[in-house]
Amino acid sequence: MLEKFDILGYLNEDQLKEVEKIGEIKKYSQEELIVKEGEYSSEIYFIISGAVDLLKVETRTNTNIKFGEILAGETFGEMSFFDEGPRTCSVIAQPNTEVYILSRTQLLENVDDAQEIIKIIDEAITYDVSKRLRY
């Protein structure tokens, strides 16, 4: 299931199996909050089905403004996985959204080869983000 995601495409078969064991699959209903802007986390999300909306708080009016959408087959939360920093936006589920959640912390605590796996994922994230910024 996870091999279709570009960020995990550089892992070998054994590493991918380890990653699949650590994470969890979660289903969300329409407009259910998945992550909140400003919260700290070490998780990356892989959208298996459905889609999500990206929202930023407009500080003058304290309202959420939708600025993007991420579809099935894509990921979000890469930067927090990379640096465990605060979420840069809120993420809200569209109808029938299913995601695979991978925690950097859980990976480090439960997988012998975690450092190598994280190095590979971090390099893939860096490449993916630079590609998005260029094009």
Backbone as ProteinMPNN parsed JSONL, in Angstrom:
{"seq_chain_A": "MLEKFDILGYLNEDQLKEVEKIGEIKKYSQEELIVKEGEYSSEIYFIISGAVDLLKVETRTNTNIKFGEILAGETFGEMSFFDEGPRTCSVIAQPNTEVYILSRTQLLENVDDAQEIIKIIDEAITYDVSKRLRY", "coords_chain_A": {"N_chain_A": [[0.814, -1.194, 0.0], [1.906, 1.315, 0.822], [4.01, 1.696, -0.902], [3.355, 3.158, -3.136], [3.678, 5.826, -2.596], [5.718, 8.564, -3.22], [7.659, 9.564, -1.385], [8.326, 7.37, 0.139], [9.393, 5.694, -1.665], [12.1, 5.175, -1.938], [12.866, 3.412, -0.035], [13.941, 0.109, 0.857], [12.462, -3.187, 0.489], [12.313, -4.516, 3.023], [12.667, -2.365, 4.809], [10.406, -0.86, 4.195], [8.393, -2.6, 5.078], [8.876, -2.493, 7.835], [8.213, 0.186, 8.34], [5.478, 0.13, 7.681], [4.498, -1.434, 9.778], [4.759, 0.197, 12.017], [3.222, 2.555, 11.797], [-0.195, 3.902, 11.718], [-3.487, 3.378, 10.411], [-6.058, 5.639, 9.797], [-9.422, 6.75, 9.739], [-11.285, 9.557, 8.619], [-14.014, 11.821, 8.984], [-16.039, 14.112, 7.022], [-14.933, 17.439, 7.28], [-13.616, 16.967, 9.659], [-11.097, 17.671, 12.001], [-7.734, 17.134, 11.37], [-5.019, 17.888, 11.75], [-3.87, 20.65, 13.725], [-3.126, 24.033, 13.208], [-0.081, 25.313, 14.415], [0.301, 23.43, 16.44], [2.621, 21.098, 17.875], [4.33, 18.318, 16.479], [5.41, 15.069, 15.298], [4.603, 13.721, 13.091], [3.903, 12.368, 9.84], [1.612, 12.326, 7.156], [-0.045, 10.137, 4.978], [-2.16, 10.16, 2.34], [-4.539, 7.868, 1.749], [-7.115, 7.487, 0.704], [-9.713, 9.746, -0.382], [-9.486, 13.242, 0.44], [-7.912, 16.305, 1.58], [-8.35, 19.57, 3.076], [-6.407, 22.529, 3.257], [-5.881, 24.922, 5.706], [-5.435, 28.27, 6.849], [-5.195, 30.49, 9.611], [-6.673, 33.604, 9.512], [-5.435, 36.31, 10.938], [-6.445, 38.896, 11.567], [-9.232, 38.677, 11.441], [-9.667, 36.323, 12.675], [-10.495, 33.985, 11.358], [-10.72, 30.935, 9.45], [-9.005, 30.411, 6.443], [-9.225, 28.803, 3.411], [-6.565, 27.542, 1.567], [-5.547, 25.584, 0.007], [-5.525, 22.183, -1.3], [-5.114, 18.72, -0.799], [-4.713, 15.635, -2.364], [-5.708, 12.109, -2.633], [-3.034, 9.777, -2.557], [-1.084, 11.569, -2.119], [1.016, 13.394, 0.249], [1.125, 14.964, 3.533], [2.415, 17.104, 6.133], [5.11, 16.854, 6.121], [7.197, 18.618, 6.912], [6.959, 18.822, 9.723], [7.466, 16.183, 10.401], [10.089, 16.085, 9.605], [11.402, 18.112, 11.193], [10.1, 18.212, 13.65], [8.697, 20.455, 14.323], [6.268, 23.2, 14.771], [2.971, 22.891, 13.362], [2.26, 24.308, 10.217], [-0.151, 24.948, 9.169], [-3.708, 24.301, 9.457], [-5.331, 21.155, 8.935], [-8.046, 19.763, 7.36], [-10.39, 17.169, 6.977], [-11.877, 15.99, 3.935], [-14.912, 14.386, 2.714], [-14.995, 10.926, 3.699], [-12.186, 10.29, 4.151], [-9.142, 8.614, 4.324], [-6.182, 7.976, 6.027], [-2.701, 7.146, 6.332], [-0.694, 7.227, 9.097], [2.469, 8.162, 10.115], [4.75, 8.271, 12.665], [7.648, 9.979, 13.551], [8.832, 9.802, 16.061], [7.774, 7.354, 17.071], [8.881, 5.639, 15.199], [11.644, 5.909, 15.745], [11.694, 4.838, 18.329], [10.936, 2.176, 18.009], [12.08, 0.737, 15.873], [14.89, -0.969, 14.722], [16.522, -0.2, 12.557], [15.986, 2.463, 12.326], [17.333, 5.009, 12.135], [18.593, 4.933, 9.611], [16.357, 4.579, 7.938], [14.945, 6.954, 8.481], [16.814, 8.807, 7.553], [16.728, 8.272, 4.792], [14.022, 8.888, 4.239], [13.978, 11.607, 5.018], [15.752, 12.702, 3.107], [14.245, 12.227, 0.804], [12.009, 13.822, 1.354], [13.228, 16.358, 1.364], [14.037, 16.528, -1.327], [11.497, 16.384, -2.561], [10.17, 18.679, -1.542], [11.87, 20.716, -2.518], [11.473, 20.348, -5.238], [8.747, 21.028, -5.462], [8.878, 23.757, -4.807], [10.351, 24.791, -6.881], [8.82, 24.441, -9.182]], "CA_chain_A": [[0.0, 0.0, 0.0], [2.702, 2.533, 0.963], [5.026, 1.813, -1.944], [2.916, 4.102, -4.171], [4.004, 7.187, -2.189], [7.079, 8.916, -3.65], [8.573, 9.762, -0.257], [8.755, 6.061, 0.638], [9.853, 4.925, -2.813], [13.534, 4.871, -1.865], [13.086, 2.378, 0.985], [13.912, -1.255, 0.343], [11.265, -3.932, 0.903], [12.341, -4.748, 4.475], [12.442, -1.082, 5.477], [9.001, -0.508, 3.978], [7.609, -3.445, 5.989], [9.044, -1.926, 9.178], [7.426, 1.423, 8.376], [4.057, -0.244, 7.691], [4.151, -1.973, 11.102], [4.82, 1.238, 13.04], [2.167, 3.559, 11.644], [-1.591, 3.505, 11.877], [-4.455, 3.87, 9.438], [-7.163, 6.295, 10.479], [-10.461, 7.298, 8.864], [-11.823, 10.837, 9.061], [-15.266, 12.279, 8.383], [-15.994, 15.447, 6.431], [-14.648, 18.585, 8.148], [-12.947, 16.567, 10.897], [-9.753, 18.226, 12.124], [-6.666, 16.137, 11.403], [-3.955, 18.587, 12.479], [-4.193, 22.044, 14.022], [-2.045, 24.991, 13.022], [0.645, 25.702, 15.616], [0.606, 22.297, 17.315], [3.884, 20.406, 17.615], [4.112, 16.914, 16.167], [6.468, 14.456, 14.48], [3.925, 12.793, 12.19], [3.648, 12.623, 8.43], [0.352, 11.699, 6.776], [-0.133, 9.648, 3.61], [-3.593, 10.065, 2.045], [-4.866, 6.627, 1.046], [-8.322, 7.805, -0.064], [-10.294, 11.024, -0.001], [-8.667, 14.439, 0.246], [-7.93, 17.215, 2.73], [-8.23, 21.002, 2.829], [-5.391, 23.225, 4.041], [-6.452, 26.173, 6.204], [-4.619, 29.176, 7.665], [-5.994, 31.444, 10.37], [-6.531, 35.024, 9.194], [-5.311, 36.851, 12.297], [-7.289, 40.078, 11.807], [-10.636, 38.285, 11.633], [-9.656, 35.035, 13.382], [-11.246, 32.998, 10.581], [-9.909, 30.027, 8.642], [-9.018, 30.638, 5.006], [-8.725, 27.644, 2.662], [-5.59, 27.945, 0.561], [-5.071, 24.453, -0.771], [-6.151, 20.868, -1.186], [-4.199, 17.613, -1.082], [-5.527, 14.508, -2.816], [-5.245, 10.738, -2.394], [-1.753, 9.493, -3.186], [-0.129, 12.603, -1.729], [1.345, 13.442, 1.674], [1.255, 16.262, 4.196], [3.084, 17.003, 7.428], [6.517, 16.516, 5.908], [8.123, 19.468, 7.668], [6.915, 18.44, 11.14], [8.183, 14.91, 10.494], [11.503, 16.413, 9.413], [12.012, 18.897, 12.278], [9.238, 18.153, 14.831], [8.261, 21.822, 14.606], [4.823, 23.436, 14.785], [2.234, 22.786, 12.099], [2.148, 25.61, 9.567], [-1.556, 25.186, 8.84], [-4.631, 23.25, 9.89], [-5.732, 20.237, 7.868], [-9.412, 19.299, 7.595], [-10.749, 16.082, 6.059], [-13.04, 15.971, 3.063], [-15.649, 13.148, 3.02], [-14.404, 9.587, 3.566], [-10.736, 10.374, 4.0], [-8.382, 7.614, 5.071], [-4.762, 8.304, 5.979], [-1.718, 6.359, 7.068], [0.058, 8.176, 9.913], [3.771, 7.667, 10.543], [5.389, 9.136, 13.651], [9.109, 9.888, 13.64], [9.125, 9.355, 17.424], [7.483, 5.917, 17.136], [9.876, 4.968, 14.365], [12.903, 5.879, 16.5], [11.555, 4.003, 19.522], [10.52, 0.797, 17.753], [12.702, 0.099, 14.714], [16.35, -1.016, 14.836], [17.117, 0.497, 11.413], [15.255, 3.737, 12.25], [18.162, 6.131, 11.673], [18.774, 4.812, 8.162], [15.047, 4.823, 7.324], [14.664, 8.388, 8.603], [17.726, 9.5, 6.632], [16.19, 8.1, 3.438], [12.778, 9.662, 4.154], [14.338, 13.032, 5.067], [16.297, 13.072, 1.797], [13.122, 12.246, -0.138], [11.225, 15.023, 1.68], [14.0, 17.509, 0.886], [13.922, 16.539, -2.785], [10.108, 16.672, -2.912], [9.883, 20.086, -1.235], [12.605, 21.567, -3.458], [10.799, 20.202, -6.529], [7.516, 21.834, -5.385], [9.207, 25.18, -4.787], [10.891, 25.185, -8.18], [7.863, 24.344, -10.289]], "C_chain_A": [[0.864, 1.266, 0.0], [3.72, 2.737, -0.153], [4.644, 2.815, -3.032], [3.259, 5.557, -3.833], [5.471, 7.481, -2.484], [8.073, 8.989, -2.498], [9.099, 8.435, 0.288], [9.349, 5.185, -0.459], [11.318, 4.532, -2.787], [13.868, 3.83, -0.798], [13.124, 1.01, 0.328], [12.7, -1.984, 0.939], [11.198, -4.159, 2.415], [12.073, -3.462, 5.251], [10.981, -0.654, 5.359], [8.084, -1.323, 4.889], [7.693, -2.924, 7.42], [8.196, -0.665, 9.344], [5.938, 1.099, 8.461], [3.614, -0.757, 9.054], [4.012, -0.878, 12.152], [3.632, 2.194, 12.979], [0.778, 3.011, 11.884], [-2.439, 4.102, 10.761], [-5.628, 4.45, 10.212], [-8.125, 6.871, 9.445], [-11.019, 8.574, 9.484], [-13.105, 11.155, 8.304], [-15.075, 13.681, 7.812], [-15.855, 16.518, 7.515], [-14.043, 18.208, 9.506], [-11.51, 17.096, 10.882], [-8.728, 17.095, 12.235], [-5.455, 16.706, 12.139], [-4.344, 20.05, 12.636], [-2.951, 22.918, 13.87], [-1.409, 25.35, 14.365], [0.991, 24.564, 16.56], [1.928, 21.649, 16.901], [3.616, 18.917, 17.421], [5.303, 16.388, 15.379], [5.872, 13.511, 13.444], [3.826, 13.312, 10.764], [2.426, 11.798, 8.051], [0.375, 11.353, 5.291], [-1.614, 9.435, 3.31], [-3.842, 8.836, 1.174], [-6.086, 6.838, 0.157], [-8.908, 9.103, 0.461], [-9.339, 12.167, -0.319], [-8.774, 15.297, 1.5], [-7.834, 18.656, 2.247], [-7.177, 21.579, 3.766], [-5.936, 24.596, 4.417], [-5.432, 26.951, 7.018], [-5.564, 30.118, 8.39], [-5.644, 32.852, 9.903], [-6.564, 35.753, 10.527], [-6.203, 38.061, 12.568], [-8.724, 39.699, 12.13], [-10.782, 36.987, 12.414], [-10.537, 33.992, 12.69], [-10.274, 32.139, 9.776], [-10.103, 30.322, 7.164], [-8.439, 29.4, 4.325], [-7.756, 28.141, 1.594], [-5.078, 26.781, -0.274], [-5.825, 23.178, -0.482], [-5.091, 19.827, -1.529], [-5.043, 16.37, -1.317], [-4.923, 13.156, -2.435], [-3.964, 10.486, -3.192], [-0.677, 10.509, -2.841], [0.072, 12.588, -0.217], [1.231, 14.866, 2.204], [1.884, 16.035, 5.564], [4.566, 16.707, 7.322], [7.459, 17.33, 6.795], [8.126, 19.118, 9.153], [7.576, 17.085, 11.366], [9.685, 15.171, 10.463], [12.107, 17.093, 10.639], [11.216, 18.93, 13.586], [8.779, 19.541, 15.278], [6.75, 21.967, 14.558], [4.216, 23.298, 13.39], [2.032, 24.176, 11.511], [0.728, 25.941, 9.139], [-2.399, 24.079, 9.463], [-5.001, 22.406, 8.682], [-7.063, 19.621, 8.26], [-9.759, 18.245, 6.547], [-11.93, 16.452, 5.172], [-13.749, 14.636, 3.33], [-14.821, 11.883, 2.789], [-12.899, 9.604, 3.303], [-10.058, 9.357, 4.914], [-6.898, 7.933, 4.902], [-3.944, 7.268, 6.737], [-0.84, 7.375, 7.783], [1.346, 7.511, 10.394], [4.42, 8.697, 11.457], [6.897, 8.902, 13.663], [9.508, 9.339, 15.012], [8.908, 7.855, 17.56], [8.5, 5.107, 16.331], [11.198, 4.829, 15.123], [12.846, 4.923, 17.688], [11.378, 2.52, 19.214], [11.215, 0.071, 16.607], [14.224, 0.187, 14.836], [17.044, -0.172, 13.768], [16.543, 1.914, 11.259], [16.096, 4.881, 11.694], [18.357, 6.105, 10.158], [17.468, 5.101, 7.429], [14.729, 6.313, 7.349], [15.558, 9.2, 7.671], [17.19, 9.437, 5.205], [14.925, 8.933, 3.258], [13.079, 11.16, 4.151], [14.906, 13.513, 3.731], [15.19, 13.154, 0.752], [12.239, 13.47, 0.092], [11.932, 16.265, 1.136], [13.897, 17.636, -0.626], [12.517, 16.951, -3.211], [9.766, 18.147, -2.681], [10.613, 21.007, -2.213], [11.97, 21.513, -4.847], [9.52, 21.046, -6.562], [7.819, 23.324, -5.469], [9.718, 25.673, -6.138], [9.827, 25.263, -9.261], [6.525, 24.759, -9.874]], "O_chain_A": [[0.579, 2.199, -0.751], [4.236, 3.841, -0.326], [5.51, 3.278, -3.774], [3.143, 6.43, -4.692], [6.359, 6.744, -2.055], [9.206, 8.524, -2.624], [10.199, 8.385, 0.839], [9.761, 4.055, -0.198], [11.736, 3.648, -3.535], [15.019, 3.414, -0.671], [12.418, 0.772, -0.652], [12.003, -1.441, 1.797], [10.135, -4.007, 3.017], [11.335, -3.47, 6.236], [10.396, -0.145, 6.316], [7.104, -0.794, 5.414], [6.692, -2.915, 8.138], [7.541, -0.479, 10.37], [5.212, 1.728, 9.231], [2.47, -0.537, 9.45], [3.221, -1.018, 13.085], [3.101, 2.591, 14.017], [0.59, 1.838, 12.204], [-2.149, 5.179, 10.241], [-6.129, 3.84, 11.156], [-7.71, 7.406, 8.417], [-11.203, 8.667, 10.698], [-13.258, 10.802, 7.135], [-14.077, 14.347, 8.086], [-16.562, 16.503, 8.524], [-13.97, 19.048, 10.403], [-10.803, 16.983, 9.88], [-8.847, 16.216, 13.087], [-4.926, 16.069, 13.051], [-5.049, 20.616, 11.8], [-1.87, 22.575, 14.346], [-2.109, 25.653, 15.332], [1.882, 24.709, 17.398], [2.298, 21.655, 15.727], [2.782, 18.329, 18.11], [6.105, 17.162, 14.857], [6.553, 12.602, 12.968], [3.687, 14.51, 10.517], [2.229, 10.697, 8.566], [0.764, 12.169, 4.456], [-2.26, 8.614, 3.961], [-3.414, 8.773, 0.021], [-6.097, 6.421, -1.001], [-8.643, 9.511, 1.592], [-8.504, 12.074, -1.218], [-9.612, 15.052, 2.367], [-7.313, 18.934, 1.167], [-7.069, 21.171, 4.922], [-6.398, 25.344, 3.556], [-4.659, 26.371, 7.781], [-6.606, 30.5, 7.857], [-4.477, 33.246, 9.897], [-7.608, 35.808, 11.177], [-6.671, 38.235, 13.693], [-9.361, 40.316, 12.983], [-11.893, 36.596, 12.774], [-11.233, 33.217, 13.347], [-9.159, 32.558, 9.465], [-11.231, 30.465, 6.693], [-7.314, 28.992, 4.613], [-8.077, 29.04, 0.818], [-4.258, 26.977, -1.172], [-6.64, 23.096, 0.438], [-4.276, 20.026, -2.431], [-5.974, 16.088, -0.563], [-3.783, 13.074, -1.977], [-3.828, 10.917, -4.337], [0.486, 10.349, -3.211], [-0.612, 11.863, 0.505], [1.24, 15.836, 1.446], [1.886, 14.919, 6.084], [5.208, 16.352, 8.311], [8.407, 16.787, 7.362], [9.185, 19.117, 9.782], [8.184, 16.862, 12.412], [10.45, 14.554, 11.204], [13.189, 16.715, 11.087], [11.618, 19.607, 14.532], [8.507, 19.77, 16.456], [6.03, 20.994, 14.335], [4.87, 23.558, 12.38], [1.675, 25.113, 12.225], [0.433, 27.083, 8.787], [-1.882, 23.064, 9.93], [-4.986, 22.884, 7.548], [-7.204, 19.037, 9.334], [-9.455, 18.413, 5.366], [-12.859, 17.136, 5.602], [-13.237, 13.825, 4.102], [-14.058, 11.78, 1.828], [-12.415, 9.001, 2.345], [-10.359, 9.257, 6.103], [-6.417, 8.135, 3.787], [-4.433, 6.608, 7.654], [-0.299, 8.283, 7.152], [1.318, 6.44, 11.0], [4.615, 9.85, 11.072], [7.359, 7.766, 13.773], [10.413, 8.511, 15.113], [9.76, 7.154, 18.105], [8.918, 4.025, 16.744], [11.799, 3.754, 15.138], [13.839, 4.274, 18.013], [11.646, 1.682, 20.075], [10.956, -1.113, 16.393], [14.78, 1.269, 15.028], [18.04, 0.495, 14.05], [16.611, 2.494, 10.176], [15.612, 5.648, 10.862], [18.291, 7.146, 9.503], [17.47, 5.791, 6.41], [14.289, 6.871, 6.344], [15.107, 10.173, 7.067], [17.199, 10.44, 4.492], [14.767, 9.609, 2.241], [12.495, 11.904, 3.364], [14.577, 14.608, 3.275], [15.196, 14.051, -0.092], [11.773, 14.087, -0.865], [11.3, 17.123, 0.52], [13.693, 18.733, -1.147], [12.356, 17.771, -4.115], [9.145, 18.784, -3.532], [10.03, 21.982, -2.688], [11.934, 22.521, -5.553], [9.235, 21.703, -7.563], [7.095, 24.07, -6.129], [9.536, 26.838, -6.49], [9.935, 26.085, -10.171], [5.594, 24.74, -10.68]]}, "name": "protein", "num_of_chains": 1, "seq": "MLEKFDILGYLNEDQLKEVEKIGEIKKYSQEELIVKEGEYSSEIYFIISGAVDLLKVETRTNTNIKFGEILAGETFGEMSFFDEGPRTCSVIAQPNTEVYILSRTQLLENVDDAQEIIKIIDEAITYDVSKRLRY"}
